[in-house]
Amino acid sequence: MGPVLLFMTSPGINFLEDILHEGLDEVLGPERVWCFPYKDYSTFQYNLYPPSPDDRPHRQPFSLTQLLDQRNRVAGVIVGSVRKSAVEVWQAIQDYFAGRPVALVNGEETRPPHWPPVSHTFRFKMDLLPEEMGPDLFPLPLAVPPRVMLPEEVPRDIDVSFVARPTTEARRRYAEVLEREGFLVILGEGVPREQFCWILNRSKISVSLRGAAWDTFRYWEIPYHGALLMSERLPVVIPDDFVDGESAVFFDSPEDMLARIRALLGDPGRLARIATNGRRLCREKHTAAARARYVLGRMGLAGTFGLTP
């Protein structure tokens, strides 16, 4: 019986936590990732773990007594969110795991980060600004869970698309600009996932703008589906980020965005090269499994679990 990773969960959807959890399951195998308290992912919007034909859960829940009885197998701990529920459970049991490397992941917290008063060795933060970097604070962007992506090789007959919820004034402003140019804009709630992926598969260029946070799921979905990522410049730290003009194209204003779109549509070869590079980089460096390897490496646990660099 080999080492295992203890992953402290919070109830409900939490994209960063859930994507990281899926990546760890893929890299280590669910049997080596002990999620506690139990979290049934099959009920969630993105259905990271679809129910089995006989309705068995994706893993068997276990009790606190079982966890503590086998605690010597735990090589490290990831507190998947700083939401109150996850932190309080960890605070209650942390003394049983003294000496293990511990990581805190802030999930979708968009207010100024508050780190709970628990012992830790590593912190990971989405939307990490350069001035916030520290010796034990690392960037952890969102990523692609391939399980819920629907890439398909079809003709790209949509020049430019922008599909988003109208959560910010900037999104509404850019949507108006794109609509005036005759590009495909869907700004609203409840676009079915299959339709969204179908649009990305057919798009030559797709636009990404920040939502509740700088980092948004769309930033990763677009290149994974092979469309060229046209994004506002993000001020946050993203390891192995897309490079302007090589694997994505970035803009600073509506006018700048339109100028770059027109130039790309006038140079189909360059557009295709950038889109291809973006898709390759996304699939190599920005999947759930890639995030899991990154976190385990930062925690010094890659060797413990037999992972190669």
Backbone bond lengths (Angstrom), bond angles and torsions (degrees), N, CA, C in turn:
res aa  C-N    CA-C-N  psi(-1)  N-CA   C-N-CA  omega(-1)  CA-C   N-CA-C  phi
1 M - - - 1.472 - - 1.520 108.89 -
2 G 1.336 116.49 117.93 1.450 120.63 -174.89 1.510 113.54 -90.17
3 P 1.335 116.49 -175.39 1.458 121.30 -178.92 1.528 111.39 -69.75
4 V 1.326 115.38 155.81 1.464 121.37 177.85 1.523 108.56 -131.47
5 L 1.322 114.61 163.91 1.457 122.31 176.88 1.522 107.84 -110.98
6 L 1.314 116.51 131.64 1.466 121.06 175.23 1.518 108.67 -93.32
7 F 1.334 116.35 122.90 1.462 122.16 -178.52 1.523 108.07 -116.17
8 M 1.339 116.42 112.17 1.462 121.70 -179.41 1.525 108.68 -83.74
9 T 1.321 116.74 123.49 1.455 121.69 -174.05 1.526 111.99 -105.76
10 S 1.333 114.24 161.14 1.461 121.61 170.42 1.520 108.00 -118.77
11 P 1.328 118.32 149.21 1.467 119.23 -178.46 1.526 111.31 -71.73
12 G 1.301 116.17 157.62 1.454 120.68 177.15 1.512 112.34 82.41
13 I 1.329 115.37 172.19 1.458 121.89 -179.35 1.521 110.49 -71.33
14 N 1.298 116.72 133.34 1.459 123.42 175.42 1.524 105.78 -149.79
15 F 1.329 117.24 96.36 1.457 121.76 -165.32 1.525 113.91 -51.43
16 L 1.322 117.85 -51.18 1.459 119.30 -174.65 1.523 110.63 -64.61
17 E 1.300 116.74 -46.30 1.464 121.32 177.43 1.527 110.98 -58.08
18 D 1.320 116.46 -46.67 1.457 120.66 -174.18 1.528 111.67 -70.84
19 I 1.331 116.75 -38.16 1.462 120.08 177.34 1.528 110.56 -65.26
20 L 1.332 116.32 -43.57 1.458 119.72 178.63 1.526 110.54 -62.57
21 H 1.316 116.41 -41.38 1.463 120.37 179.72 1.529 110.10 -61.80
22 E 1.323 117.19 -44.58 1.464 119.49 178.29 1.518 110.90 -61.51
23 G 1.341 116.75 -41.92 1.458 119.70 179.22 1.519 112.63 -62.33
24 L 1.315 116.85 -40.31 1.462 120.57 177.97 1.524 111.09 -64.47
25 D 1.332 116.02 -40.71 1.461 119.22 176.68 1.529 111.18 -60.87
26 E 1.336 115.81 -40.09 1.462 119.73 -179.20 1.526 111.31 -68.06
27 V 1.325 116.48 -41.21 1.465 120.77 -175.21 1.528 111.92 -78.23
28 L 1.333 117.06 -41.69 1.459 120.63 -174.00 1.529 113.14 -101.36
29 G 1.342 116.24 -24.21 1.458 120.61 -171.41 1.516 109.57 94.92
30 P 1.336 118.23 136.10 1.469 120.67 -176.82 1.523 113.41 -56.06
31 E 1.325 117.21 -28.59 1.467 119.35 -178.50 1.523 112.46 -68.09
32 R 1.334 117.05 -17.73 1.475 119.70 179.40 1.531 112.12 -105.74
33 V 1.314 117.29 6.63 1.457 121.57 175.28 1.522 107.32 -119.63
34 W 1.319 116.26 105.18 1.456 120.65 -178.55 1.526 108.68 -92.16
35 C 1.325 116.62 107.53 1.466 118.44 178.71 1.522 109.25 -90.62
36 F 1.311 115.60 132.49 1.460 121.29 -176.03 1.524 109.08 -148.89
37 P 1.319 119.22 132.86 1.462 126.77 -10.35 1.531 110.51 -63.40
38 Y 1.315 116.41 162.14 1.455 121.77 -175.25 1.526 111.26 -59.56
39 K 1.323 116.15 138.63 1.464 121.97 -179.65 1.527 108.26 -131.62
40 D 1.327 117.21 121.03 1.454 121.74 -177.25 1.523 109.53 -92.12
41 Y 1.321 117.14 98.60 1.456 122.14 -175.96 1.532 113.17 -71.57
42 S 1.318 118.07 -17.13 1.460 119.61 -175.64 1.528 112.58 -67.78
43 T 1.338 117.36 -13.74 1.465 119.92 -178.89 1.517 112.71 -92.66
44 F 1.332 118.45 -0.30 1.456 121.08 -170.31 1.520 112.68 -88.72
45 Q 1.322 114.81 164.63 1.463 122.87 -177.14 1.526 111.88 -54.70
46 Y 1.341 116.92 -45.64 1.456 119.99 -175.46 1.522 112.29 -92.33
47 N 1.345 116.59 -0.28 1.457 120.36 168.86 1.522 111.90 49.36
48 L 1.321 116.28 51.42 1.455 119.80 -176.93 1.524 111.83 -60.77
49 Y 1.323 116.74 -28.73 1.455 121.13 178.94 1.527 108.73 -128.28
50 P 1.328 117.43 84.82 1.466 119.32 -179.05 1.528 110.80 -57.81
51 P 1.329 117.95 144.28 1.467 119.85 -179.92 1.522 111.24 -62.56
52 S 1.304 116.83 146.96 1.454 121.49 178.26 1.526 109.10 -73.78
53 P 1.342 117.30 164.16 1.468 119.96 -178.31 1.521 113.60 -54.98
54 D 1.337 117.74 -33.64 1.466 119.45 -179.71 1.524 112.10 -99.11
55 D 1.367 116.13 19.70 1.471 122.29 173.91 1.523 113.67 64.96
56 R 1.310 117.30 22.45 1.467 118.19 173.64 1.518 109.91 -74.38
57 P 1.327 118.89 145.51 1.465 120.18 178.15 1.519 110.59 -68.49
58 H 1.357 116.21 164.33 1.456 119.92 -177.83 1.522 112.10 -68.54
59 R 1.305 117.93 -19.77 1.465 123.19 174.13 1.529 106.69 -156.18
60 Q 1.321 114.98 160.52 1.458 119.40 -178.94 1.535 110.46 -85.50
61 P 1.335 116.66 130.37 1.471 118.30 174.61 1.526 110.50 -64.68
62 F 1.343 115.31 155.47 1.449 118.41 173.88 1.519 108.49 -139.63
63 S 1.307 115.04 158.59 1.466 120.94 -173.17 1.522 111.18 -87.42
64 L 1.319 115.05 167.51 1.467 120.44 175.39 1.522 110.24 -60.73
65 T 1.327 117.23 -38.64 1.463 120.43 178.96 1.528 110.89 -60.86
66 Q 1.332 116.41 -43.95 1.474 120.19 178.07 1.523 111.43 -62.74
67 L 1.346 116.30 -41.24 1.459 120.44 -179.86 1.523 110.76 -61.78
68 L 1.315 116.59 -48.06 1.458 119.65 -176.41 1.529 111.53 -70.70
69 D 1.328 116.87 -31.61 1.465 119.58 178.32 1.530 111.23 -64.72
70 Q 1.360 116.87 -30.02 1.463 120.85 -177.06 1.530 112.26 -111.05
71 R 1.311 117.02 21.71 1.469 120.84 -173.36 1.521 113.19 -63.15
72 N 1.324 118.86 -21.75 1.467 120.00 -179.54 1.525 111.98 -66.70
73 R 1.324 117.67 -17.34 1.467 120.14 178.12 1.530 111.87 -80.62
74 V 1.316 117.71 -15.24 1.465 121.18 -174.96 1.527 109.82 -75.49
75 A 1.340 116.22 117.08 1.468 121.15 -178.73 1.523 111.74 -90.76
76 G 1.319 117.97 -22.34 1.452 121.75 -179.25 1.509 109.81 -167.49
77 V 1.320 114.97 165.96 1.460 121.04 -176.04 1.522 109.39 -130.84
78 I 1.330 116.55 134.20 1.460 121.71 170.45 1.515 107.61 -117.42
79 V 1.323 116.41 118.80 1.458 121.31 172.19 1.522 105.26 -86.46
80 G 1.325 116.64 103.82 1.455 121.36 -166.61 1.502 115.82 -66.06
81 S 1.317 118.18 -13.02 1.456 121.28 -179.21 1.518 108.59 -158.00
82 V 1.332 116.96 154.84 1.459 119.84 172.03 1.528 110.42 -95.01
83 R 1.322 116.65 15.40 1.455 118.82 170.28 1.528 109.49 -59.68
84 K 1.304 114.89 148.85 1.465 120.92 -171.39 1.520 112.67 -55.16
85 S 1.326 117.37 -40.84 1.464 119.98 -175.08 1.521 111.41 -62.88
86 A 1.339 116.76 -46.54 1.459 119.83 -178.59 1.524 111.10 -65.96
87 V 1.322 116.44 -42.34 1.464 120.01 -176.98 1.521 111.18 -66.72
88 E 1.330 116.79 -41.16 1.465 119.00 -178.32 1.524 111.77 -65.09
89 V 1.326 117.54 -39.04 1.462 119.58 177.43 1.529 109.81 -64.79
90 W 1.341 116.09 -42.87 1.463 119.26 179.72 1.524 111.18 -64.41
91 Q 1.315 117.49 -41.20 1.461 119.79 179.18 1.526 111.30 -59.66
92 A 1.321 116.72 -34.05 1.458 120.59 -177.39 1.524 112.79 -72.59
93 I 1.335 117.80 -24.34 1.468 119.22 -174.72 1.524 113.29 -119.86
94 Q 1.327 118.58 -0.16 1.455 119.60 -170.79 1.527 113.73 -61.74
95 D 1.315 117.77 -29.83 1.466 119.44 -178.43 1.529 112.16 -64.06
96 Y 1.318 117.33 -23.65 1.464 120.63 179.30 1.530 111.86 -73.69
97 F 1.334 116.93 -12.81 1.465 120.71 -175.17 1.530 111.48 -121.39
98 A 1.299 115.79 30.82 1.460 120.75 179.92 1.522 110.48 -59.14
99 G 1.337 115.24 138.25 1.451 120.41 177.20 1.513 114.23 92.90
100 R 1.341 118.28 -13.48 1.457 119.89 176.55 1.520 110.26 -82.93
101 P 1.324 117.72 147.75 1.465 118.25 172.33 1.528 109.62 -66.14
102 V 1.339 114.53 137.01 1.464 121.26 -177.05 1.516 108.45 -126.45
103 A 1.315 116.37 136.92 1.462 121.32 176.37 1.518 109.52 -121.64
104 L 1.324 115.57 142.19 1.463 122.93 173.11 1.519 108.25 -110.09
105 V 1.329 116.22 130.30 1.464 122.19 178.05 1.519 107.93 -116.38
106 N 1.326 116.34 130.28 1.466 117.80 -172.12 1.514 114.71 -86.19
107 G 1.333 118.43 -3.50 1.450 118.91 176.21 1.509 112.63 60.19
108 E 1.317 116.76 -138.52 1.458 121.16 -175.37 1.526 112.32 -96.74
109 E 1.324 117.91 23.40 1.460 120.06 177.41 1.522 109.09 -62.62
110 T 1.339 117.58 121.19 1.461 120.63 -178.06 1.520 112.18 -108.07
111 R 1.318 117.64 -10.88 1.458 118.92 174.94 1.530 108.31 -78.62
112 P 1.351 118.50 168.91 1.471 119.36 178.50 1.528 110.07 -52.10
113 P 1.327 116.27 135.72 1.464 118.62 -171.55 1.526 112.45 -63.73
114 H 1.319 116.05 132.52 1.455 120.30 169.37 1.515 106.18 -118.64
115 W 1.300 115.35 127.30 1.447 118.68 -177.48 1.515 108.60 -103.56
116 P 1.325 117.98 126.02 1.458 121.08 -174.30 1.524 111.80 -62.38
117 P 1.312 116.71 153.06 1.468 120.14 -178.02 1.525 111.60 -78.85
118 V 1.342 115.77 64.12 1.458 120.26 175.43 1.516 107.78 -122.31
119 S 1.318 116.10 153.47 1.461 118.83 178.60 1.516 108.47 -65.75
120 H 1.309 116.74 142.31 1.450 120.24 179.56 1.519 108.55 -155.23
121 T 1.292 115.07 163.16 1.457 119.12 175.00 1.525 111.51 -118.31
122 F 1.335 117.43 -22.98 1.467 120.48 -177.56 1.530 109.35 -140.63
123 R 1.321 115.36 146.92 1.460 120.97 173.55 1.527 108.70 -129.49
124 F 1.305 115.77 139.77 1.461 122.20 178.78 1.516 108.74 -125.97
125 K 1.329 115.73 134.29 1.457 119.59 -172.37 1.525 111.35 -136.20
126 M 1.308 115.87 130.17 1.450 121.53 168.44 1.521 107.97 -76.79
127 D 1.331 117.27 150.39 1.467 121.66 -179.91 1.530 112.05 59.48
128 L 1.322 115.85 43.20 1.461 120.82 178.86 1.521 109.71 -81.24
129 L 1.322 116.71 122.52 1.463 121.78 178.15 1.533 109.72 -82.64
130 P 1.328 118.48 151.58 1.466 120.08 -178.37 1.521 113.47 -55.55
131 E 1.333 116.90 -37.68 1.461 119.33 -177.96 1.528 113.08 -72.47
132 E 1.340 117.18 -10.92 1.460 120.40 178.43 1.524 112.58 -90.80
133 M 1.320 117.79 -7.84 1.463 120.95 -175.97 1.523 110.22 -58.75
134 G 1.331 115.72 139.65 1.457 120.85 178.04 1.503 110.17 -147.14
135 P 1.334 117.75 174.90 1.466 120.39 -175.39 1.521 114.04 -65.33
136 D 1.343 118.20 -24.11 1.460 119.08 179.57 1.527 111.50 -124.75
137 L 1.319 116.83 22.33 1.459 121.99 179.72 1.525 108.88 -123.41
138 F 1.320 116.41 117.71 1.460 121.35 -172.25 1.525 111.01 -121.79
139 P 1.324 117.28 148.28 1.467 119.98 176.11 1.521 110.49 -72.19
140 L 1.328 115.84 141.62 1.459 120.91 175.21 1.531 108.24 -141.51
141 P 1.327 117.04 90.15 1.460 120.15 -179.23 1.530 111.72 -74.01
142 L 1.319 114.80 167.90 1.452 120.10 168.36 1.528 109.53 -62.42
143 A 1.313 117.18 176.87 1.463 120.57 -177.98 1.519 108.86 -160.09
144 V 1.310 115.28 -174.11 1.463 122.17 -179.40 1.520 109.74 -100.65
145 P 1.323 118.55 120.30 1.466 119.62 165.37 1.526 108.13 -88.01
146 P 1.339 118.89 102.19 1.473 120.43 -172.88 1.524 114.13 -54.36
147 R 1.321 116.75 -25.53 1.457 120.43 -177.92 1.530 112.63 -56.41
148 V 1.331 117.39 -31.59 1.462 119.73 -175.40 1.531 112.38 -107.22
149 M 1.317 117.61 8.56 1.455 120.95 175.78 1.541 109.41 -92.21
150 L 1.322 116.86 152.22 1.464 120.94 -176.97 1.528 111.10 -130.58
151 P 1.337 118.21 59.41 1.466 119.57 179.67 1.518 111.43 -68.21
152 E 1.319 115.75 142.28 1.457 121.25 -179.73 1.519 108.43 -150.71
153 E 1.320 116.15 139.33 1.456 121.12 179.05 1.530 109.31 -84.62
154 V 1.319 115.78 99.74 1.464 122.18 178.18 1.524 107.81 -132.24
155 P 1.328 118.63 162.56 1.469 119.71 177.43 1.526 111.62 -57.95
156 R 1.322 115.40 136.41 1.476 119.74 179.39 1.532 107.62 -91.93
157 D 1.326 114.17 89.37 1.458 120.11 -175.37 1.521 113.61 -105.09
158 I 1.333 116.75 9.69 1.470 121.83 174.08 1.526 107.16 -109.89
159 D 1.313 117.57 115.78 1.470 119.78 -177.87 1.521 111.79 -62.19
160 V 1.322 117.07 -53.67 1.465 122.01 -175.69 1.525 108.70 -142.15
161 S 1.315 116.56 134.64 1.463 120.66 176.09 1.521 110.28 -128.38
162 F 1.323 114.51 150.91 1.465 121.28 172.37 1.522 106.69 -143.60
163 V 1.328 115.56 108.23 1.463 122.28 -179.61 1.521 107.47 -120.85
164 A 1.325 116.59 119.67 1.460 120.18 -175.89 1.517 110.14 -162.17
165 R 1.301 115.13 164.54 1.459 120.33 170.50 1.533 108.38 -85.30
166 P 1.313 118.62 146.76 1.472 120.86 -177.17 1.523 112.28 -81.28
167 T 1.335 115.97 60.59 1.466 120.07 -172.98 1.520 114.20 -86.00
168 T 1.338 117.68 -14.31 1.463 120.25 -179.52 1.521 110.00 -135.78
169 E 1.319 115.66 157.31 1.461 120.41 176.24 1.518 111.02 -64.37
170 A 1.327 116.88 -35.67 1.468 120.44 178.88 1.524 110.71 -61.00
171 R 1.310 117.65 -42.72 1.464 119.96 178.52 1.524 110.90 -60.87
172 R 1.310 116.59 -42.50 1.463 119.56 -179.84 1.528 110.92 -65.81
173 R 1.339 116.48 -39.84 1.464 120.32 -179.07 1.531 111.32 -66.14
174 Y 1.321 116.48 -46.28 1.463 119.45 179.75 1.531 110.87 -67.16
175 A 1.325 117.15 -34.92 1.460 120.31 177.97 1.527 110.74 -60.34
176 E 1.323 116.83 -41.78 1.470 120.32 178.72 1.521 111.14 -62.81
177 V 1.325 116.98 -41.31 1.458 121.48 179.48 1.527 110.36 -62.81
178 L 1.314 116.98 -46.78 1.458 121.16 -178.72 1.527 111.31 -66.80
179 E 1.325 116.82 -38.47 1.460 120.66 179.68 1.526 111.31 -64.06
180 R 1.328 116.22 -39.43 1.465 119.71 179.14 1.522 111.71 -62.39
181 E 1.328 116.20 -28.58 1.460 120.60 179.37 1.529 112.24 -83.60
182 G 1.321 117.16 -3.24 1.457 120.58 178.30 1.517 114.86 87.11
183 F 1.343 117.94 12.29 1.455 120.87 179.48 1.528 110.23 -83.49
184 L 1.326 116.25 162.85 1.460 121.81 -177.94 1.527 110.10 -75.63
185 V 1.319 116.57 119.05 1.458 122.68 179.20 1.528 108.52 -129.26
186 I 1.313 116.30 125.73 1.464 121.84 171.77 1.520 106.66 -126.75
187 L 1.307 115.98 104.92 1.460 121.56 -178.19 1.524 107.03 -115.65
188 G 1.313 116.31 100.24 1.457 119.16 -177.43 1.511 111.45 -177.11
189 E 1.308 115.59 -176.37 1.458 121.94 -178.53 1.525 110.43 -96.71
190 G 1.306 115.05 152.86 1.450 120.23 165.90 1.516 117.46 74.30
191 V 1.334 119.37 29.14 1.462 119.60 173.54 1.534 108.11 -71.08
192 P 1.331 118.08 122.05 1.470 119.42 -179.37 1.525 111.22 -57.34
193 R 1.309 115.44 143.47 1.463 119.94 -176.65 1.522 111.42 -58.91
194 E 1.322 117.23 -40.96 1.462 120.10 -179.69 1.527 110.87 -60.28
195 Q 1.336 117.00 -39.30 1.463 120.33 179.31 1.521 111.19 -68.09
196 F 1.337 116.36 -40.76 1.458 120.33 179.38 1.530 110.60 -61.41
197 C 1.339 116.26 -47.53 1.467 119.62 179.63 1.528 111.05 -64.26
198 W 1.318 117.34 -37.61 1.463 122.13 178.01 1.529 110.60 -61.02
199 I 1.338 116.72 -40.63 1.460 120.60 178.01 1.531 110.58 -65.63
200 L 1.336 117.23 -43.23 1.468 120.11 179.25 1.524 111.00 -63.68
201 N 1.317 117.34 -39.05 1.464 120.50 178.78 1.524 111.81 -62.46
202 R 1.312 117.15 -29.47 1.465 121.46 -176.95 1.526 112.51 -95.37
203 S 1.340 117.68 -8.43 1.464 120.45 -174.55 1.519 111.88 -87.30
204 K 1.328 115.75 139.26 1.456 120.60 170.40 1.526 109.88 -78.39
205 I 1.333 115.91 -42.24 1.469 123.57 -179.95 1.522 107.08 -132.42
206 S 1.345 116.79 139.72 1.455 119.99 173.36 1.525 108.43 -134.95
207 V 1.318 115.44 141.46 1.462 122.09 -171.40 1.525 110.40 -98.60
208 S 1.333 115.17 138.98 1.464 121.80 177.10 1.522 109.64 -124.73
209 L 1.333 115.29 130.49 1.471 122.54 174.93 1.520 108.74 -130.57
210 R 1.301 116.56 151.54 1.452 120.94 -177.34 1.526 111.24 -58.17
211 G 1.330 115.37 152.92 1.448 121.57 174.04 1.509 109.36 -113.56
212 A 1.345 117.43 -123.40 1.464 120.53 177.67 1.528 110.97 -64.41
213 A 1.321 116.21 -28.22 1.466 121.64 177.80 1.529 108.21 -129.30
214 W 1.323 116.49 168.89 1.463 119.69 177.22 1.518 110.16 -62.48
215 D 1.325 115.90 -48.73 1.448 121.20 179.89 1.525 108.26 -76.69
216 T 1.308 116.25 128.18 1.456 120.70 -178.64 1.523 109.74 -132.95
217 F 1.316 115.91 146.49 1.461 121.15 -177.41 1.529 111.43 -53.86
218 R 1.327 116.42 -36.00 1.468 122.27 -177.27 1.542 112.02 -59.96
219 Y 1.320 116.50 -31.90 1.467 121.75 -179.54 1.525 110.69 -58.01
220 W 1.319 116.72 -29.40 1.463 121.56 -178.05 1.527 111.83 -98.70
221 E 1.315 116.95 -32.94 1.468 120.41 -179.24 1.527 111.88 -64.57
222 I 1.323 116.47 -39.05 1.472 120.46 -175.03 1.524 111.47 -60.27
223 P 1.344 119.90 -57.38 1.477 118.17 -178.57 1.522 113.00 -67.82
224 Y 1.332 117.84 -29.93 1.466 118.79 179.23 1.526 110.64 -61.09
225 H 1.330 116.65 -34.54 1.460 120.65 179.24 1.526 112.54 -85.87
226 G 1.332 117.76 1.06 1.456 120.56 172.76 1.510 116.03 93.23
227 A 1.339 118.05 -0.86 1.459 119.86 174.00 1.527 109.24 -79.56
228 L 1.321 116.82 154.99 1.464 119.67 176.86 1.523 108.27 -74.01
229 L 1.319 116.91 128.10 1.457 122.45 178.17 1.522 109.51 -77.78
230 M 1.329 116.53 114.05 1.460 123.51 174.62 1.526 106.17 -109.42
231 S 1.321 117.48 104.91 1.461 121.41 -170.86 1.516 112.14 -127.61
232 E 1.327 115.45 149.13 1.454 118.77 166.76 1.525 108.41 -63.13
233 R 1.306 117.10 154.70 1.466 120.00 178.49 1.522 108.97 -69.93
234 L 1.320 115.52 132.18 1.460 120.19 -179.72 1.528 109.39 -100.40
235 P 1.339 117.63 133.83 1.466 119.79 -178.44 1.521 113.51 -84.26
236 V 1.330 117.91 3.42 1.457 121.14 -174.41 1.525 111.07 -94.78
237 V 1.331 115.33 162.59 1.462 121.79 -178.57 1.532 109.21 -85.47
238 I 1.324 115.98 124.28 1.467 121.60 177.90 1.529 107.81 -130.36
239 P 1.319 118.40 109.65 1.467 119.86 177.34 1.528 110.96 -60.55
240 D 1.317 116.56 139.23 1.475 122.23 179.73 1.523 111.45 55.90
241 D 1.332 115.92 40.59 1.460 120.48 -176.80 1.530 110.74 -68.91
242 F 1.319 115.62 162.26 1.459 121.33 173.62 1.524 109.20 -64.48
243 V 1.319 115.71 148.19 1.461 122.00 -177.87 1.520 109.00 -107.59
244 D 1.334 115.87 131.45 1.459 121.33 -177.82 1.526 110.94 -59.69
245 G 1.323 116.04 125.96 1.455 121.46 178.69 1.503 114.61 83.96
246 E 1.334 117.92 -7.93 1.461 121.40 179.12 1.529 112.17 -113.95
247 S 1.337 116.76 -47.80 1.464 120.19 -178.57 1.528 112.35 -129.22
248 A 1.317 117.53 0.91 1.464 124.61 175.32 1.523 106.85 -166.75
249 V 1.312 116.20 174.86 1.459 121.07 174.54 1.525 107.84 -132.86
250 F 1.331 115.91 132.11 1.457 121.60 -176.38 1.525 110.31 -113.87
251 F 1.338 115.61 151.70 1.462 120.63 -179.21 1.521 110.17 -134.79
252 D 1.348 114.47 163.53 1.465 121.06 -177.16 1.521 113.75 -117.47
253 S 1.322 117.40 -9.84 1.466 120.72 -176.97 1.523 107.86 -161.61
254 P 1.338 118.34 165.78 1.471 119.79 176.27 1.524 112.42 -58.38
255 E 1.325 116.85 -39.87 1.470 120.45 -179.90 1.529 110.83 -65.38
256 D 1.320 115.72 -42.55 1.459 120.95 178.17 1.524 109.87 -62.71
257 M 1.326 117.33 -43.03 1.463 121.20 178.74 1.528 111.15 -58.64
258 L 1.331 116.89 -48.25 1.465 119.84 -178.23 1.525 111.83 -63.74
259 A 1.326 116.99 -39.20 1.467 120.24 179.23 1.523 110.35 -62.77
260 R 1.320 116.56 -41.25 1.463 120.21 -178.94 1.535 111.21 -71.00
261 I 1.316 116.25 -37.53 1.467 119.71 176.87 1.525 110.27 -62.20
262 R 1.327 117.02 -46.86 1.472 120.34 -178.50 1.530 111.25 -61.93
263 A 1.349 115.70 -41.37 1.463 118.86 179.60 1.526 111.39 -63.21
264 L 1.316 116.80 -40.41 1.460 120.42 -179.34 1.524 111.69 -69.29
265 L 1.328 116.37 -42.65 1.462 118.72 179.14 1.526 111.43 -64.67
266 G 1.337 115.68 -25.72 1.461 119.95 176.72 1.510 113.68 -83.15
267 D 1.329 117.77 -5.18 1.465 122.26 -179.34 1.528 108.24 -135.73
268 P 1.337 117.83 75.17 1.464 121.52 -174.55 1.531 114.51 -57.18
269 G 1.323 116.96 -33.30 1.456 119.41 179.78 1.514 111.96 -64.48
270 R 1.331 116.26 -45.78 1.472 120.53 178.68 1.525 110.17 -64.77
271 L 1.315 116.85 -42.02 1.469 120.84 178.89 1.523 109.73 -57.70
272 A 1.314 117.34 -47.30 1.466 121.13 -178.17 1.520 111.71 -64.57
273 R 1.335 117.38 -39.43 1.475 120.29 179.68 1.524 110.90 -63.29
274 I 1.325 116.78 -45.59 1.465 119.96 -178.82 1.530 110.12 -64.27
275 A 1.332 116.76 -43.35 1.460 120.52 179.61 1.524 111.18 -62.12
276 T 1.333 116.81 -42.21 1.465 120.83 179.49 1.526 110.71 -64.17
277 N 1.320 117.32 -43.32 1.468 120.68 178.42 1.527 111.13 -63.33
278 G 1.337 116.39 -39.76 1.458 120.32 179.33 1.516 111.81 -64.79
279 R 1.325 115.89 -42.34 1.470 118.98 178.42 1.526 110.49 -63.60
280 R 1.329 117.17 -43.44 1.463 120.07 179.91 1.531 111.14 -61.73
281 L 1.331 116.82 -46.96 1.459 120.02 -179.18 1.522 111.15 -63.43
282 C 1.325 116.67 -41.65 1.461 120.42 -179.35 1.521 110.93 -60.89
283 R 1.323 116.17 -44.07 1.455 119.93 -176.24 1.523 112.68 -75.26
284 E 1.327 117.26 -21.97 1.465 120.28 178.83 1.525 112.37 -88.74
285 K 1.330 117.15 -37.54 1.470 120.51 -168.39 1.525 114.92 -118.22
286 H 1.323 118.79 -10.41 1.461 118.63 -169.35 1.524 113.70 -131.50
287 T 1.324 115.85 36.43 1.454 120.87 172.73 1.528 109.52 -97.95
288 A 1.330 115.54 170.79 1.461 120.00 177.04 1.527 110.74 -58.56
289 A 1.328 117.12 -41.57 1.460 120.40 179.98 1.521 111.40 -64.28
290 A 1.341 117.01 -38.90 1.463 120.17 178.07 1.528 111.08 -62.84
291 R 1.326 116.98 -40.04 1.467 120.17 178.07 1.529 110.38 -64.62
292 A 1.325 117.20 -39.82 1.458 120.36 179.60 1.527 110.91 -62.69
293 R 1.326 116.81 -44.80 1.464 120.06 178.51 1.524 111.28 -62.64
294 Y 1.319 116.38 -39.37 1.467 121.99 179.28 1.533 110.86 -61.06
295 V 1.331 116.78 -48.22 1.461 120.67 -178.52 1.524 110.69 -65.61
296 L 1.321 117.37 -45.69 1.466 119.81 179.02 1.526 111.12 -61.96
297 G 1.316 116.77 -37.03 1.463 119.86 177.51 1.514 111.96 -64.77
298 R 1.333 116.67 -45.36 1.464 120.48 178.88 1.525 111.24 -62.59
299 M 1.318 116.89 -32.74 1.462 120.86 -179.99 1.518 112.23 -80.84
300 G 1.330 117.61 -5.62 1.463 120.71 -178.20 1.508 113.44 75.96
301 L 1.336 117.93 23.99 1.457 121.88 -175.24 1.520 113.51 -107.71
302 A 1.332 118.04 -1.97 1.466 119.30 -176.92 1.526 111.03 -58.54
303 G 1.312 117.47 -47.37 1.458 120.86 179.32 1.507 112.98 -64.09
304 T 1.330 116.12 -36.30 1.466 120.32 179.83 1.526 110.99 -58.62
305 F 1.329 115.36 -36.03 1.455 120.18 -178.11 1.540 112.56 -99.83
306 G 1.324 116.71 11.68 1.445 120.66 173.84 1.514 114.28 71.64
307 L 1.350 117.35 29.01 1.457 121.05 -179.19 1.526 108.95 -93.61
308 T 1.315 115.82 138.87 1.452 120.43 176.10 1.530 109.12 -91.70
309 P 1.339 118.12 152.78 1.481 120.78 179.97 1.514 111.17 -57.24
